[in-house]
Amino acid sequence: MFPHLDLVLKNGIVVTAGDTSLVDVGVADGKVVLLMADIPAPEGCTVIDVDGGYITPGLIDSHVHIAQSAAKSLGAKSADDWTTATRSALGGGCTTVIAFAVQQKGGSMQAAVDAYHELASGNALSDYSFHVIVTDPSEEAMTVELPRLIEQGITSVKIYSTYPALQLGDSQILDMLFAARKHGVTMCTDGSLPGLPSSALFLNARLPVVHAENSDMISWFTKDLAARGMTEPWHHGTSRPPIVEAEATNRVLAISEIMDCPVLFVHVSAPDAFKVIREAQARLLSVYAETCPHYLLLTGKEMRAPGFEGAKACCAPPLRDNPEDRERVWENTVNGCVTVVSSDHAPTNFYDPSGKQLGLTKNPGNNPRGDFRYIPNGLPGVETRGPLMWSEGVCKGRMSPSKFVELSCTAAAKLYGMYPQKGTIQVGSDADFVVWRNPTARRPSKVTVTNLHSACDYTPFEGHDIADWPLLTILRGQVVYDGASNEVIAQPGYGKFLKRGKSSLPGPRNKWLSEWRPAYEEDRAAKAE
């Protein structure tokens, strides 16, 4: 006897990170309950004929900034709120996002989480969760609040070692590392550790994720360039050459090895940084990498656009000048060096005094092309990530559909404690799907901001060719985006908060390079005897 079914997807090719199958998908109460050929649809059940197209899991973007600006101190504001950002996500096949909640100095982490719950609850269209940005790692925060947040399903935190409003000192950073490793949460650092590279570091189930750039090098070059009047948008890239990323990557790898901390490097863009990561992987270290579509598809030439247009392409690490660097990113994305592809959606409007225009208004040298030091970093991309990777990866034969799924959702689900609820299609998983057209029925188009659902007034991929856009996005068994009409059907409040567990990727190896190790490891060893 067949189970009760609300929805059946028929005549599709189901794609997971492991394989592809010619099976129908049966859904009940928002969950996958049946995978088999020729499912008979009961009366009252919605049937969608995929007509030979592909059915992938709903995509996951685990690194987005919503209602948050990295240049808030300059007066910058995000272009998106929780409604527009998650509407945009669904329009590109992304059914789950993880954004950032910021603890205020002197405040509690719980208060930060509560504030972001208030922003997201009732407003999100996609499912969502939070990383917590910690600015005050007090004993109370580390010993009481952090375990409590883990119980609430928030298993990742982020710290900064720059920006006065967010900055932690060395001893505070060590306190955070100690607590994060002990409790098995994700910790992210962004900025410059005194004497160490700039980094955006995540530890999930003891897995750090690192955005590596050498902050002292960047500061020195920025000061020198400004003194010489070289402040045009493309000099953002001049101040952060590829060696800045490669050097920091190598140093963080050494630090992580001596601390027995697996690492995931985010936003990797420099070929020499990939080389260092690949060599560490060959030594069987637990080292992972993330990149973004803009490093696969754009170059530093975008920052040399006429007038001030180059500000639209300013992000960190910067887009690389050498087109060959893009090919190296593609190679490492397909050959297994890269674990996950994210968007780092960080939108500020271009035609807005609180957006990219700050590079013109806060312009002490009165350079008619602006001052890169005051241009808010970041690009919009949560909606275009999936279609670009499907078009440039799968449709052009660079990767298989299964590899696309691995990079776009499965790896993120495992990394951030959501698998197998999210990131795959199996019995018991959430019924989150993207339906892609049969290759014979694809509808080529071009990216244009007027067809996107973000509140951002531009896209860095304007005019880029798209082989196919999602035909349908389905979240928990409900069609939330119709590609035929380009309409997001879901309403604010449909998105649910995800209570996450710990990562299912490998944690520490418990191999040490000296006699030192955390005292709690010795206590655990003693208890095990």
Secondary structure, DSSP 8 states (H G I E B T S, - for coil): -----SEEEES-EEE-SS-EE--EEEEETTEEEEEESS----TT-EEEE-TT-EEEE-EEE--B--S--TTGGGT---S--HHHHHHHHHHTTEEEEEEEEE--TTS-HHHHHHHHHHHHTTT-SSEEEEEEEES---HHIIIIIHHHHHHTT--EEEEESSSTTTB--HHHHHHHHHHHHHHT-EEEEESB-TTS-B-----SSS--EE--B-HHHHHHHHHHHHHTT--STTHHHHTS-HHHHHHHHHHHHHHHHHTT--EEE-S---HHHHHHHHHHHHTT--EEEEE-HHHHH--GGGGG-TTTGGGGG--SS---S-HHHHHHHHHHHHTTS--EE---B----SSSTTTTTHHHHS-TT--TT--GGGS---B--TTTHHHHHIIIIIITTSS-HHHHHIIIIIHHHHHTT-TTTSSS-STTSB--EEEE--GGG---EE--GGG--SS-S--TTTT-EES---SEEEETTEEEEETTTTEE---TT---B-------S-------SSS---HHHHHHHHHH-
